[in-house]
Each structure stands twice: as structure tokens, then as C-alpha cells.
């Protein structure tokens, strides 16, 4: 059974987007050209270009970018939570791929302790 802990982050609203905000960003990520049923998501280069030049696009991402900048200033409070999330993701991968058929080369690295990871790479 996969159990996801419910720790309260240092800032509970950091990186939080409400459903309407998620939907708006999703709408912005749809490429404007394309017939219904044949639409596609913006590519990475297109996304970066819009983020740099389109003020409307920028406004929707501004809170997330500010949160990322704030978190990057001091990662120490998040380190244990990130390590815990990494282990949860590894567990999820094990549930989805119990025979380790996908990306077997990363299994050894994922199961290593942090000190052996550093020593081996």
C-alpha cells in the first residue's frame, strides 16, 4: 500500500495552485493554432518564449516563480520533505513496475544510501 504522509510544509501555500488557476494555466499551455481535436501543448521553447515576452502569460506564473525563488534561497527546511517525496516516488515506481522492466539502470542508484550515491558518481 502506498501511503503519502500529510506533513504540514513550512509555508502551506507555497507552490499551491487552486483548481481555477490550474485550469487557466492549462488553457494557456494549449497551442493557439490547431483545429479542435488536433490541438497540442506548447513546446518547451514556445513556453520559455511566452514566459519571457507575454505579460498575460507571465502573470499566471508569477506566484509560482516567486515561490520557487523563495524556496531556492534556503533549501534546508525542505530537504527532509524532498527526500521523503523521493522515497515515495520510488515506491510508486515499484508498484507500477514491480519487475523493474523500465529503467533498471536506475534501480541500484535509487536503492543506494546518500553516501554511496556520492561515492559512486
C-alpha positions as CSV (number, residue, x, y, z in Angstrom):
1,X,0.0,0.0,0.0
2,X,1.3,3.4,-0.9
3,X,0.9,5.9,2.0
4,X,1.5,9.6,1.4
5,X,2.4,11.5,4.6
6,X,0.5,14.6,5.3
7,X,3.2,16.8,6.9
8,X,2.5,20.5,7.0
9,X,5.1,22.3,5.0
10,X,6.9,25.4,6.4
11,X,4.7,27.6,4.2
12,X,1.4,25.7,3.5
13,X,0.5,27.8,0.4
14,X,3.9,27.6,-1.3
15,X,3.6,26.2,-4.8
16,X,-0.2,25.8,-4.3
17,X,-2.5,26.5,-7.3
18,X,-6.2,26.4,-6.9
19,X,-8.2,24.4,-9.4
20,X,-9.3,27.5,-11.4
21,X,-5.6,28.6,-11.6
22,X,-4.6,25.2,-12.8
23,X,-7.3,25.3,-15.4
24,X,-6.2,28.8,-16.6
25,X,-2.6,27.7,-16.9
26,X,-3.7,24.6,-18.8
27,X,-5.7,26.8,-21.2
28,X,-2.6,29.0,-21.7
29,X,-0.5,25.9,-22.4
30,X,-2.6,24.9,-25.4
31,X,-1.0,26.0,-28.7
32,X,-3.3,28.7,-30.2
33,X,-3.1,27.2,-33.7
34,X,-4.7,23.9,-34.4
35,X,-8.2,22.6,-35.2
36,X,-10.4,21.2,-32.4
37,X,-9.4,17.7,-31.7
38,X,-5.9,18.3,-33.2
39,X,-4.6,20.8,-30.6
40,X,-1.3,20.4,-28.9
41,X,0.5,21.7,-25.9
42,X,3.2,24.4,-26.2
43,X,6.7,23.0,-26.6
44,X,9.4,23.9,-24.2
45,X,10.9,26.6,-26.4
46,X,7.5,28.1,-27.0
47,X,6.7,28.1,-23.3
48,X,10.0,29.8,-22.5
49,X,9.5,32.4,-25.2
50,X,5.9,33.2,-23.9
51,X,7.2,33.3,-20.3
52,X,9.8,35.9,-21.3
53,X,7.7,38.1,-23.6
54,X,3.9,37.7,-22.9
55,X,2.7,39.7,-19.9
56,X,-0.6,37.9,-19.6
57,X,1.2,34.5,-19.6
58,X,3.8,35.9,-17.0
59,X,1.1,37.0,-14.6
60,X,-0.3,33.4,-14.2
61,X,3.2,32.0,-13.5
62,X,4.4,34.9,-11.3
63,X,3.3,33.4,-8.0
64,X,4.9,30.1,-8.8
65,X,8.1,31.7,-9.8
66,X,8.2,33.8,-6.7
67,X,7.7,30.6,-4.6
68,X,10.5,28.9,-6.4
69,X,12.8,31.8,-5.8
70,X,11.8,31.9,-2.1
71,X,12.5,28.1,-1.7
72,X,15.8,28.4,-3.5
73,X,17.1,30.9,-1.0
74,X,17.1,28.3,1.7
75,X,16.5,24.7,0.8
76,X,17.3,23.3,4.3
77,X,13.7,23.3,5.6
78,X,12.6,21.3,2.5
79,X,15.4,18.8,2.4
80,X,13.8,16.1,4.6
81,X,10.5,16.5,2.8
82,X,12.1,16.2,-0.6
83,X,14.0,13.1,0.5
84,X,10.7,11.7,1.8
85,X,8.9,12.5,-1.5
86,X,11.7,10.9,-3.5
87,X,11.3,7.7,-1.5
88,X,7.5,7.8,-2.1
89,X,8.1,8.2,-5.8
90,X,10.5,5.2,-5.8
91,X,7.8,3.2,-4.0
92,X,5.2,4.3,-6.6
93,X,7.6,3.2,-9.4
94,X,8.0,-0.1,-7.7
95,X,4.2,-0.5,-7.5
96,X,3.8,0.4,-11.2
97,X,6.8,-1.6,-12.4
98,X,7.3,-4.5,-9.9
99,X,9.5,-6.4,-12.3
100,X,11.8,-3.4,-12.8
101,X,11.4,-3.6,-16.5
102,X,11.6,0.1,-17.0
103,X,14.8,2.0,-16.3
104,X,16.6,-0.9,-14.5
105,X,19.9,1.0,-14.6
106,X,18.4,3.5,-12.0
107,X,17.2,0.9,-9.6
108,X,20.6,0.4,-8.0
109,X,21.1,4.1,-7.6
110,X,17.6,4.7,-6.2
111,X,18.2,2.0,-3.5
112,X,21.6,3.3,-2.5
113,X,22.2,5.4,0.6
114,X,23.1,9.0,0.0
115,X,26.7,8.3,1.0
116,X,27.1,5.5,-1.6
117,X,25.4,7.6,-4.3
118,X,28.0,10.3,-3.9
119,X,30.9,7.7,-3.7
120,X,29.7,6.0,-6.9
121,X,29.1,9.1,-9.0
